[in-house]
C-alpha cells in the first residue's frame, strides 16, 4: 500500500471522501464546459496556427457551424464556364493586339499546346468603356457589361496546367489529380448549412451534361461523403423522390420513422463509419426533400417579368434551359443552400467550342454561341440577387479554368489554351465594386502585375466565407490536407 506521506497535497486530498467529491465536481464541470464550448466551435486549437476542426455530429452533418471569423458572405454561388473563356475577347482589353494584328507574336513560343503558333489576332469583338467606372468590356457580353460596376476583376490569374480535365480539377479542388475535395465540399464541411430541407451543396449541371472532369468538380474526395455536391437541373430534378400513388402519407411517415430508429441503432454499432453516417444522413435528407424539392423546382410560377429578365422564353432551347437553371440557382440560395455551383458548358463529345468555351477553331462563331447562352441569364441572376438584397450575404464567383492565347493557332481561326494569364471576377458580399486587380502583359499572354495563382484565388474565396485556408484541414494518409495544399495568399486588395 502506498505511503500517504509520499503523495502530493492534491493526491492526499483525494484519499479523503470530501476532497475526492470536491475535486471530481470541479472536473465534471470542466468537462461539461468543454463540451458546450465545442458545440459552439469556441474551443482553442492545439497551437496558435494549428488546424481548426469542425465539430460535426454524425447524425446531423449539415447542421450550421460558425466560421473561423465573421465575414459578410454566408453563401456562395460559383458560375463555372468549362472550356476556357478567352480573356482577351471579353474582359481584358489589350490595345497592342490591334497594333500587331496579323503579325508574328514577338517574344512568344513558336509551338504551344495544340501545335505551331499563328499570328497575333485582335479581339473578335469591339471593346467599349462601360458603366461609371469606364471598364472596357467587349460586345460579346453586353448584358454583363451593363452591370460591370458591381464586379471585382482579377486579371492576373495563372494556373499549373493547359489541359482541360486537370485545369477543372485544379480550379475546383486545388489539385490537378482527381480524388480531392471540391471547394463546395470544403465550405460545407466547415460551415454546414442553414437549411435542413435541401442539400448544403448543389451543383447545377449545364443542360448538355457534365463538364470534362465530371462529378470530381463537386465531389467530396476524402472528406466525409455527406459533403459531396448533389447535382440536378431545372429540367431534371433529383430522382426517386416521388411517393407511389398507392402509398399513403401516413404509411410513408410510419416507414420513415421506423427506418430512422433502425438506422440510429445500426450506427451505434459502427460509430466511426463516415460512409454509413453519410448514407443515413442522405436518406433522411431525401425524405425531407420529398416536400421541399417540388416547391423549389416550381420555376413556372415565377412572375412573368422574372422570366423575361432571365430570357427563359427567347433564343435557343439551350439558352432557355440555362436561364431556368439560373432561376433555380436563385431559388436554392433563397432557401438557404450554402453553396450553389452553376455550370455553363459541358463535354459530352470533346467540347470544341460547340458544347463549351473550348474554341480552337472559328472562335468568332463558337464563343458567340456560348455567350448567347450565358450572358443574359447570368447577368439577370446577379441583378436579381442584388435587387432582392441577397448580395449583402452572398458571394458570387464567375470563373473558368484558364485563358486563351493572343494569337491564332497556325492556319486556323481559333485561340489555343493559355495557362499563364486569364480573368475571373467576383461580386457581392465582402468584395469591392468596380475594381480591377492585377494585369496581364501588353498582349494578354502572361500575368505581369500581381500574378495571382489558383491557390491565391481559392484562399481568397475561403477568406470571404470566414475561413482561414491554412487552418481548414483534414487529416488524410498521414498529411493535413487543405484546399490550397501548402500554398496560397489572400488577395486582400479586393476585400471591401
VENKA-V475249 format. One line per field, one symbol per residue. ss: DSSP state (@ for helix, = for strand, . for the rest). psi: psi as a letter, one per 40 degrees, with the letter a starting at -180 (. if undefined). burial: # if it has 16 or more other C-alpha atoms within 10 Angstrom, else .. Layout:
ss = ???
psi = ???
burial = ???
This chain:
ss = ...@@@..@@@@@@..@@@@@@@@@@@@@@@@@@@@@@@.................=..=..............======......@@@......@@@@....=......==..======......====....====@@@@@@@@.@@@.=======.....@@@@@@@@@@.........@@@@@@@@@.........====.=..=....@@@@@......@@@..==.................@@@@@@@@@@@@@@@@@@@@@....@@@@@@@@@@@@@@@@@@@@@@@..@@@..@@@@@@@......@@@@@@@@@@@@@@@@@@....=====...................@@@@@@@@@@@@@@@@@@@@@@@@@..@@@.======...=======.....====...=======..=...===.==......===..==@@@@@@@@@@@.........===..===..........@@@=.
psi = hhhddeiiddddddehdddddddddddddddddddddddefeiiidideiihhhghhddgeeiiiiidihidhdihhhhhgieghhdeeceghgdddddeheihhhfiidhadeaihaihhiieiiiihiadefhhiiedgdddddfdeeihihefiiieiehddddddddeeeidiieiiiddddddddeaieieeiidhhhhiideaiidebeddfiebeiiedeiihhiiddgihifdihidehiddddddddddddddddddddegdegdddddddddddddddedddddddegddeiidddddddfeeiaiddddddddddddddddddeehdhhhhhgiafdfecfedeaeggeifddddddddddddcddddddddddddeeeedehhhhhiidaaiieiiihfaeiiiiheehihiiiiaheiiifihhiiiaeefdihdhfhhidddddddddddefhhdeegihhhfeigiidebfahihgddeh.
burial = ............##.......................##.#.........######.#.#########...#######################..#..##...#......#....#########.#..##...###########.##############################.#################.##########################.############...#.....................#..#...#......#.###.########.##..#..##.#......##.####.....################..############...###########.##.#####################...#####################..############################..######..########################......####...####..#..
